[in-house]
Each structure stands twice: as C-alpha cells, then as structure tokens.
Amino acid sequence: METNQNGNGLLRAAEYMARVLPGGQLELPAKIRYQLQLRPNMQVKVILLRAVESEAEQAQREAEQARKRHAAIADLLALRQEFAGMNFDLTEAVVRMRELEDG
C-alpha cells in the first residue's frame, strides 16, 4: 500500500502486530521485508501504537510481580536459614534471586 508523499516521494506502508524482543528490538517478519523491499541500513519511518492496559490487566500484572517478589524473598529467607551458622555471604544468593525474579 502506498501512502502520502514525503520529501523523498511516495511512502509504502505495511501494518502488522509485533513483539518487542528481550533486547528491545522489534520483530520484522520476512513477508513485510519482502513487501516493502527493505534492505540493510535502509531508513524507514516508524509509528508505534501500544494497546493501553486496562485497570484489571494492570492490577493483575502488579499482583504477579508482587507474587514473584514475595516468592523470591521466601526463597532467600530459606537459603539464609539453611546457611545459618556458617561463614557464608548472601550476596551471591541475592543476585541469583533477583535474576529469578526478573526472569
């Protein structure tokens, strides 16, 4: 589909739903690359639209984050109890728990 002109002529457009990948990049299907005839280092105009989270979805997400945080703290306290009386530094355990919490 071709759209309005810009300073460089007509713009071709394609619409699709994408995911934000863990590194922050957007996935770009081969079909879209082919359709728009995209090549490496080609400049494109990007317009991002994000669905707004409902209050219920936001509350559910926050509750899940809180559940993960509480589980991580419980795991850390269990480790602390397990290693009580030993000459043990919990720093590594804390880092591990945070990685689990974020994952």
DSSP file (Angstrom, degrees, kcal/mol; ACC not computed):
  #  RESIDUE AA STRUCTURE BP1 BP2  ACC     N-H-->O    O-->H-N    N-H-->O    O-->H-N    TCO  KAPPA ALPHA  PHI   PSI    X-CA   Y-CA   Z-CA
    1    1 A M              0   0    0      0, 0.0    12,-3.1     0, 0.0     2,-0.4   0.000 360.0 360.0 360.0 135.2    0.0    0.0    0.0
    2    2 A E  E     -A   12   0A   0     10,-0.2    10,-0.3     8,-0.0     2,-0.2  -0.844 360.0-175.7-106.3 143.0    1.4    3.4   -0.9
    3    3 A T  E     -A   11   0A   0      8,-3.6     8,-0.7    -2,-0.4    -1,-0.0  -0.425  37.0 -33.5-123.1-164.9    0.6    6.5    1.2
    4    4 A N  E     -     0   0A   0      6,-0.2     7,-0.9    -2,-0.2    -1,-0.3   0.056  66.0-100.0 -52.9 159.3    1.2   10.2    1.2
    5    5 A Q  E     -A   10   0A   0      5,-0.2     5,-0.2    -3,-0.1     2,-0.2  -0.498  34.2-172.8 -79.1 151.1    4.3   11.8   -0.2
    6    6 A N  E >   -A    9   0A   0      3,-2.5     3,-1.6    -2,-0.2    -1,-0.0  -0.583  53.9 -73.4-120.8-166.8    7.2   13.0    1.9
    7    7 A G  T 3  S+     0   0    0      1,-0.3     3,-0.1    -2,-0.2    -2,-0.0   0.708 133.8  48.8 -63.1 -18.8   10.2   14.9    0.8
    8    8 A N  T 3  S-     0   0    0      1,-0.4     2,-0.3     0, 0.0    -1,-0.3   0.298 118.8 -98.9-105.1   8.6   11.5   11.7   -0.9
    9    9 A G  E <  S-A    6   0A   0     -3,-1.6    -3,-2.5     2,-0.0    -1,-0.4  -0.757  75.1   0.0 111.0-159.7    8.4   10.7   -2.8
   10   10 A L  E     -A    5   0A   0     -2,-0.3     2,-0.5    -5,-0.2    -5,-0.2  -0.320  62.4-139.4 -68.5 148.5    5.7    8.1   -2.0
   11   11 A L  E     -A    3   0A   0     -7,-0.9    -8,-3.6    -8,-0.7     2,-0.3  -0.918   7.5-144.7-107.0 134.0    5.9    6.1    1.1
   12   12 A R  E     -A    2   0A   0     -2,-0.5     2,-0.3   -10,-0.3   -10,-0.2  -0.753  21.9-163.0 -91.4 146.8    5.0    2.4    1.1
   13   13 A A        -     0   0    0    -12,-3.1     2,-0.3    -2,-0.3    -2,-0.0  -0.955  16.7-179.4-133.8 151.0    3.3    1.1    4.3
   14   14 A A        -     0   0    0     -2,-0.3     2,-0.4     2,-0.1    18,-0.0  -0.985  13.4-151.5-143.3 146.5    2.6   -2.2    5.9
   15   15 A E        +     0   0    0     -2,-0.3     2,-0.3     2,-0.0    -2,-0.0  -0.976  27.7 143.6-124.1 134.2    0.8   -3.0    9.1
   16   16 A Y        -     0   0    0     -2,-0.4     2,-0.4    16,-0.0    -2,-0.1  -0.977  48.8-103.7-158.9 159.5    1.3   -5.9   11.4
   17   17 A M        -     0   0    0     -2,-0.3     2,-0.3     2,-0.0    -2,-0.0  -0.770  44.0-174.9 -89.2 133.1    1.4   -6.8   15.1
   18   18 A A        -     0   0    0     -2,-0.4     2,-0.4    10,-0.0    10,-0.1  -0.823  20.0-132.6-125.4 163.2    4.9   -7.1   16.5
   19   19 A R        -     0   0    0     -2,-0.3     8,-1.8     6,-0.0     2,-0.7  -0.889  22.9-121.9-110.8 147.4    6.5   -8.1   19.8
   20   20 A V  B     -B   26   0B   0     -2,-0.4     6,-0.2     6,-0.2     5,-0.1  -0.819  35.2-136.7 -85.3 121.1    9.3   -6.2   21.5
   21   21 A L    >   -     0   0    0      4,-3.5     3,-2.8    -2,-0.7    -1,-0.0  -0.310  26.2 -97.1 -77.2 162.8   12.1   -8.7   21.8
   22   22 A P  T 3  S+     0   0    0      0, 0.0    -1,-0.1     0, 0.0    -2,-0.0   0.797 124.9  53.0 -52.6 -32.8   14.2   -9.0   25.0
   23   23 A G  T 3  S-     0   0    0      2,-0.1     3,-0.1     1,-0.0    -2,-0.0   0.454 123.3-103.2 -83.5   0.7   16.9   -6.8   23.6
   24   24 A G  S <  S+     0   0    0     -3,-2.8     2,-0.1     1,-0.3    -1,-0.0   0.334  80.5 129.3  96.3  -6.9   14.4   -4.0   22.8
   25   25 A Q        -     0   0    0     -5,-0.1    -4,-3.5     1,-0.1     2,-0.4  -0.401  57.1-122.7 -77.8 159.1   14.3   -4.7   19.1
   26   26 A L  B     -B   20   0B   0     -6,-0.2    -6,-0.2    -3,-0.1     2,-0.2  -0.828  25.5-115.4 -98.6 140.8   11.0   -5.2   17.2
   27   27 A E        -     0   0    0     -8,-1.8    -1,-0.0    -2,-0.4    -8,-0.0  -0.505  27.4-163.3 -71.7 145.2   10.4   -8.3   15.2
   28   28 A L        -     0   0    0     -2,-0.2     5,-0.1   -10,-0.1   -10,-0.0  -0.908  15.0-135.4-133.7 103.9   10.1   -7.8   11.5
   29   29 A P    >>  -     0   0    0      0, 0.0     4,-2.1     0, 0.0     3,-0.5  -0.207  15.9-123.9 -62.0 148.1    8.6  -10.6    9.5
   30   30 A A  H 3> S+     0   0    0      1,-0.2     4,-2.7     2,-0.2     5,-0.2   0.861 111.4  61.6 -57.8 -37.0   10.2  -11.7    6.2
   31   31 A K  H 3> S+     0   0    0      1,-0.2     4,-2.7     2,-0.2    -1,-0.2   0.895 106.4  44.7 -58.1 -41.1    6.9  -11.1    4.5
   32   32 A I  H <> S+     0   0    0     -3,-0.5     4,-2.5     2,-0.2    -1,-0.2   0.903 111.2  52.6 -71.6 -41.8    7.0   -7.4    5.5
   33   33 A R  H  <>S+     0   0    0     -4,-2.1     5,-2.5     1,-0.2     4,-0.5   0.917 115.1  42.8 -58.4 -42.0   10.7   -7.1    4.5
   34   34 A Y  H ><5S+     0   0    0     -4,-2.7     3,-0.8     3,-0.2    -2,-0.2   0.932 112.6  52.2 -69.0 -46.4    9.8   -8.5    1.1
   35   35 A Q  H 3<5S+     0   0    0     -4,-2.7    -2,-0.2     1,-0.3    -1,-0.2   0.882 118.8  35.8 -58.5 -41.3    6.6   -6.5    0.7
   36   36 A L  T 3<5S-     0   0    0     -4,-2.5    -1,-0.3    -5,-0.1    -2,-0.2   0.445 106.3-126.7 -93.2  -1.1    8.4   -3.2    1.4
   37   37 A Q  T < 5 -     0   0    0     -3,-0.8     2,-0.2    -4,-0.5    -3,-0.2   0.926  41.6-174.7  55.5  48.7   11.6   -4.3   -0.4
   38   38 A L      < -     0   0    0     -5,-2.5    -1,-0.2    -6,-0.2     3,-0.0  -0.527   9.7-171.4 -80.6 140.7   13.7   -3.4    2.7
   39   39 A R    >   -     0   0    0     -2,-0.2     3,-1.9     1,-0.1    -1,-0.0  -0.879  38.7 -75.7-124.9 158.6   17.4   -3.7    2.6
   40   40 A P  T 3  S+     0   0    0      0, 0.0     3,-0.1     0, 0.0    -1,-0.1  -0.238 116.7  11.9 -54.9 141.3   20.0   -3.4    5.4
   41   41 A N  T 3  S+     0   0    0      1,-0.2     2,-0.3    -3,-0.0    -3,-0.0   0.546  89.1 146.3  66.6  11.0   20.6    0.2    6.6
   42   42 A M    <   -     0   0    0     -3,-1.9     2,-0.4     1,-0.1    -1,-0.2  -0.590  50.8-121.7 -75.5 137.7   17.6    1.5    4.7
   43   43 A Q        +     0   0    0     -2,-0.3     2,-0.3    -3,-0.1    -1,-0.1  -0.652  36.0 178.7 -82.6 134.4   15.9    4.3    6.5
   44   44 A V        -     0   0    0     -2,-0.4     2,-0.5    -6,-0.0    -6,-0.0  -0.938  30.2-119.2-132.5 155.1   12.2    3.8    7.4
   45   45 A K        -     0   0    0     -2,-0.3     2,-0.5     2,-0.0    -2,-0.0  -0.841  31.1-159.8 -94.6 129.9    9.6    5.8    9.2
   46   46 A V        -     0   0    0     -2,-0.5     2,-0.5     2,-0.0    -2,-0.0  -0.938  13.6-176.5-117.5 130.2    8.3    4.0   12.3
   47   47 A I        -     0   0    0     -2,-0.5     2,-0.5     2,-0.0    -2,-0.0  -0.991  14.0-158.9-122.4 120.8    5.0    4.8   14.1
   48   48 A L        -     0   0    0     -2,-0.5     2,-0.4     2,-0.0    -2,-0.0  -0.863  10.3-176.4-106.6 132.4    4.4    2.8   17.2
   49   49 A L        -     0   0    0     -2,-0.5     2,-0.4     2,-0.0    -2,-0.0  -0.995   7.4-166.2-123.4 130.2    0.9    2.2   18.7
   50   50 A R        -     0   0    0     -2,-0.4     2,-0.1     0, 0.0    -2,-0.0  -0.960  24.4-116.8-120.8 134.7    0.6    0.3   22.0
   51   51 A A        -     0   0    0     -2,-0.4     2,-0.4     1,-0.1    -2,-0.0  -0.443  34.3-120.0 -64.5 136.8   -2.6   -1.1   23.5
   52   52 A V        -     0   0    0     -2,-0.1     2,-0.2     1,-0.1    -1,-0.1  -0.658  25.8-119.6 -82.3 133.1   -3.4    0.6   26.8
   53   53 A E        -     0   0    0     -2,-0.4    -1,-0.1     1,-0.1     2,-0.0  -0.508  24.8-127.1 -72.0 133.9   -3.6   -1.7   29.7
   54   54 A S     >  -     0   0    0     -2,-0.2     4,-2.6     1,-0.1     5,-0.2  -0.333  26.4-107.5 -72.2 164.9   -7.0   -1.9   31.4
   55   55 A E  H  > S+     0   0    0      1,-0.2     4,-2.5     2,-0.2     5,-0.2   0.883 122.4  51.5 -61.5 -37.3   -7.1   -1.3   35.2
   56   56 A A  H  > S+     0   0    0      2,-0.2     4,-2.3     1,-0.2    -1,-0.2   0.910 110.8  47.4 -66.6 -42.1   -7.8   -5.0   35.7
   57   57 A E  H  > S+     0   0    0      2,-0.2     4,-2.6     1,-0.2    -2,-0.2   0.905 113.0  49.1 -64.9 -41.2   -4.8   -6.0   33.5
   58   58 A Q  H  X S+     0   0    0     -4,-2.6     4,-2.7     2,-0.2    -2,-0.2   0.922 111.7  48.4 -64.3 -43.9   -2.6   -3.6   35.3
   59   59 A A  H  X S+     0   0    0     -4,-2.5     4,-2.3     1,-0.2    -2,-0.2   0.895 112.2  49.6 -63.1 -39.5   -3.7   -4.9   38.7
   60   60 A Q  H  X S+     0   0    0     -4,-2.3     4,-2.2     2,-0.2    -2,-0.2   0.914 111.6  48.2 -65.5 -42.7   -3.1   -8.5   37.6
   61   61 A R  H  X S+     0   0    0     -4,-2.6     4,-2.3     2,-0.2    -2,-0.2   0.924 113.4  47.3 -63.1 -44.7    0.4   -7.6   36.3
   62   62 A E  H  X S+     0   0    0     -4,-2.7     4,-2.4     1,-0.2    -1,-0.2   0.878 111.0  51.6 -65.2 -37.8    1.2   -5.8   39.5
   63   63 A A  H  X S+     0   0    0     -4,-2.3     4,-2.5     2,-0.2    -1,-0.2   0.895 109.9  49.8 -65.5 -39.7   -0.1   -8.7   41.6
   64   64 A E  H  X S+     0   0    0     -4,-2.2     4,-2.4     2,-0.2    -2,-0.2   0.904 110.9  49.3 -65.0 -41.4    2.0  -11.2   39.6
   65   65 A Q  H  X S+     0   0    0     -4,-2.3     4,-2.4     2,-0.2    -2,-0.2   0.913 112.0  48.5 -63.5 -42.0    5.1   -9.0   40.1
   66   66 A A  H  X S+     0   0    0     -4,-2.4     4,-2.7     2,-0.2    -2,-0.2   0.896 110.2  52.1 -64.6 -40.3    4.4   -8.9   43.9
   67   67 A R  H  X S+     0   0    0     -4,-2.5     4,-2.5     2,-0.2    -2,-0.2   0.921 111.0  47.0 -61.7 -44.3    3.9  -12.7   43.9
   68   68 A K  H  X S+     0   0    0     -4,-2.4     4,-2.5     2,-0.2    -2,-0.2   0.903 112.3  50.4 -63.4 -41.0    7.3  -13.2   42.3
   69   69 A R  H  X S+     0   0    0     -4,-2.4     4,-2.3     2,-0.2    -2,-0.2   0.926 112.0  46.7 -63.3 -45.0    8.9  -10.7   44.6
   70   70 A H  H  X S+     0   0    0     -4,-2.7     4,-2.5     2,-0.2    -2,-0.2   0.893 112.3  50.5 -65.2 -39.4    7.4  -12.5   47.7
   71   71 A A  H  X S+     0   0    0     -4,-2.5     4,-2.5     2,-0.2    -1,-0.2   0.908 110.7  49.5 -63.9 -41.4    8.4  -15.9   46.4
   72   72 A A  H  X S+     0   0    0     -4,-2.5     4,-2.3     2,-0.2    -2,-0.2   0.903 111.7  48.3 -64.6 -41.0   12.0  -14.6   45.8
   73   73 A I  H  X S+     0   0    0     -4,-2.3     4,-2.7     2,-0.2    -2,-0.2   0.909 111.1  50.7 -65.4 -41.4   12.2  -13.2   49.3
   74   74 A A  H  X S+     0   0    0     -4,-2.5     4,-2.2     2,-0.2    -2,-0.2   0.913 110.9  49.2 -62.4 -42.1   10.8  -16.5   50.7
   75   75 A D  H  X S+     0   0    0     -4,-2.5     4,-2.2     2,-0.2    -2,-0.2   0.906 111.4  49.5 -62.2 -41.5   13.5  -18.4   48.8
   76   76 A L  H  X S+     0   0    0     -4,-2.3     4,-2.6     2,-0.2    -2,-0.2   0.908 110.5  49.4 -64.8 -42.2   16.2  -16.1   50.1
   77   77 A L  H  X S+     0   0    0     -4,-2.7     4,-2.4     2,-0.2    -1,-0.2   0.876 109.4  52.7 -65.2 -35.9   15.0  -16.4   53.7
   78   78 A A  H  X S+     0   0    0     -4,-2.2     4,-2.5     2,-0.2    -2,-0.2   0.912 110.2  48.1 -64.4 -41.5   15.0  -20.2   53.2
   79   79 A L  H  X S+     0   0    0     -4,-2.2     4,-2.3     2,-0.2    -2,-0.2   0.917 110.1  52.0 -62.5 -42.7   18.6  -20.0   52.0
   80   80 A R  H  < S+     0   0    0     -4,-2.6     4,-0.3     1,-0.2    -2,-0.2   0.916 111.2  46.8 -60.5 -42.9   19.5  -17.8   54.9
   81   81 A Q  H >< S+     0   0    0     -4,-2.4     3,-1.0     1,-0.2    -1,-0.2   0.907 110.8  53.0 -64.6 -41.6   18.0  -20.3   57.3
   82   82 A E  H 3< S+     0   0    0     -4,-2.5    -2,-0.2     1,-0.2    -1,-0.2   0.866 116.3  38.4 -62.0 -37.2   19.8  -23.2   55.5
   83   83 A F  T >< S+     0   0    0     -4,-2.3     3,-2.1    -5,-0.1    -1,-0.2   0.291  84.0 135.7 -99.5   9.9   23.2  -21.5   55.8
   84   84 A A  T <  S+     0   0    0     -3,-1.0     3,-0.1    -4,-0.3    -3,-0.1  -0.333  73.2  20.5 -58.9 135.6   22.6  -20.1   59.3
   85   85 A G  T 3  S+     0   0    0      1,-0.3    -1,-0.3     3,-0.1     2,-0.2   0.308 103.0 107.8  87.5  -9.3   25.7  -20.5   61.5
   86   86 A M  S <  S-     0   0    0     -3,-2.1     2,-1.6     2,-0.1    -1,-0.3  -0.631  84.2-109.1 -95.7 159.1   28.0  -21.0   58.5
   87   87 A N        +     0   0    0     -2,-0.2     2,-0.4    -3,-0.1    -3,-0.1  -0.671  68.6 145.7 -83.9  85.4   30.5  -18.5   57.4
   88   88 A F        -     0   0    0     -2,-1.6     2,-0.5    -5,-0.2    -3,-0.1  -0.983  45.6-143.4-134.8 133.9   28.5  -17.6   54.2
   89   89 A D        -     0   0    0     -2,-0.4     3,-0.5     1,-0.1     4,-0.4  -0.859   6.6-157.8 -97.5 125.8   28.0  -14.4   52.3
   90   90 A L     >  +     0   0    0     -2,-0.5     4,-2.7     1,-0.2     5,-0.2   0.460  69.3  97.7 -82.7  -0.8   24.5  -14.0   50.9
   91   91 A T  H  > S+     0   0    0      1,-0.2     4,-2.3     2,-0.2    -1,-0.2   0.923  85.4  46.1 -55.7 -47.7   25.5  -11.5   48.2
   92   92 A E  H  > S+     0   0    0     -3,-0.5     4,-2.3     1,-0.2    -1,-0.2   0.895 112.6  51.0 -62.9 -39.5   25.6  -14.2   45.5
   93   93 A A  H  > S+     0   0    0     -4,-0.4     4,-2.4     2,-0.2    -1,-0.2   0.891 108.9  51.4 -64.8 -39.6   22.3  -15.7   46.7
   94   94 A V  H  X S+     0   0    0     -4,-2.7     4,-2.4     2,-0.2    -2,-0.2   0.925 109.9  49.1 -63.5 -44.5   20.7  -12.2   46.5
   95   95 A V  H  X S+     0   0    0     -4,-2.3     4,-2.1    -5,-0.2    -2,-0.2   0.917 111.6  49.6 -61.1 -43.4   21.9  -11.7   42.9
   96   96 A R  H  X S+     0   0    0     -4,-2.3     4,-2.1     1,-0.2    -1,-0.2   0.905 110.5  50.0 -61.3 -42.7   20.6  -15.1   41.9
   97   97 A M  H  X S+     0   0    0     -4,-2.4     4,-2.5     1,-0.2    -2,-0.2   0.894 109.4  51.2 -65.0 -40.3   17.2  -14.4   43.5
   98   98 A R  H  X S+     0   0    0     -4,-2.4     4,-2.4     2,-0.2    -1,-0.2   0.896 108.4  51.8 -64.7 -39.2   16.9  -11.1   41.7
   99   99 A E  H  X S+     0   0    0     -4,-2.1     4,-1.6     2,-0.2    -1,-0.2   0.906 111.4  47.4 -63.0 -41.0   17.8  -12.8   38.4
  100  100 A L  H  < S+     0   0    0     -4,-2.1    -2,-0.2     2,-0.2    -1,-0.2   0.905 111.3  51.7 -64.6 -41.0   15.0  -15.3   39.0
  101  101 A E  H  < S+     0   0    0     -4,-2.5    -2,-0.2     1,-0.2    -1,-0.2   0.897 113.8  43.0 -62.9 -41.3   12.6  -12.5   40.0
  102  102 A D  H  <        0   0    0     -4,-2.4    -1,-0.2     1,-0.2    -2,-0.2   0.758 360.0 360.0 -75.8 -25.7   13.3  -10.6   36.8
  103  103 A G     <        0   0    0     -4,-1.6    -1,-0.2    -5,-0.2    -2,-0.2   0.461 360.0 360.0 -79.6 360.0   13.2  -13.7   34.6
